Amino acid sequence: MVDWDDEAKLPISIQADLLSLNRSSLYYKPVGPSPEELFIKHRIDEIYTKHPYYGSRRIAALLNAEGLVINRKAVQRHMREMGIAGITPGPNLSKRSLEHRIYPYLLRNLKITHPNHVWGIDITYIRLQKSWMYLVALIDWYSRYVVSWEIDQTLEIDFVLEAVKRAFLVARPEILNSDQGSHFTSPKYTDLVLENTIKISMDGKKRALDNIITERLWRTIKYEEVYLKEYNSPREARKEIGNFIQFYNHERLHQALGYKTPASVYGL
């Protein structure tokens, strides 16, 4: 269907006639996730945000200790759908295609000395009242400045590529670090980075803390924004998270930066 704005919406009956479709089929809405599924996913998100080194076995054990009867296989399925790293088998954010190249981790013992020396990129789960979304961000590790971000309702690679392209309009880092997820081993991503003469760095397998700066960003966004609110819609989530990132970059004083803002350290 055509994506019309609210002021110029084409009546559904005319759209159906134009597309030779049965009008009743256009009113079908897919069944959303159950309250139980949402509760489990949201709780897994809380656990993983606090302990990004936890795998499905430990998360399942913790959920059962809290009174939820759930096996490890079900936790793995939820984590795959959430795009959380470190679990197999099955197609998920962190499981790369076998033909995709893996790049070495370049940051061990590296002293990061200036803006645009090293950036990190990662994707995280954002909870809504009745569903969820995915947030991708590129952050300058020296200043903690969020250079670019994008949010989407699916894990298709397009929103990642859009965020990367927008970031490269601001600057280009010497090194761009990610995990070994399928988005970041995809030639669509690696070719885009390499054609901009940027070195690719990837976390070691099952080493969530190799990307610790970005993990801290996720914790900040969730504890200071997402977990304090109940987003009613994707539009509301996008607006409120965008407002928070603006605040984070330009107003929030960062202890590790000597109580300066990321934007001021980045040079803006």
Secondary structure, DSSP 4 states (H G I P E B T S, - for coil): -----GGGPPPHHHHHHHHT--GGGGG-------HHHHHHHHHHHHHHHH-TT--HHHHHHHHHHTT----HHHHHHHHHHHT-SS--SSS-TT---TTSPPPPP--TTPPP-STTSEEEEEEEEEE-SS-EEEEEEEEETTT--EEEEEEESS--THHHHHHHHHHHTT---SEEEE-S-HHHHSHHHHHHHHTTT-EEEEPPTT-GGGGHHHHHHHHHHHHHTGGG----SHHHHHHHHHHHHHHHHHT--BGGGTSB-HHHHHT-
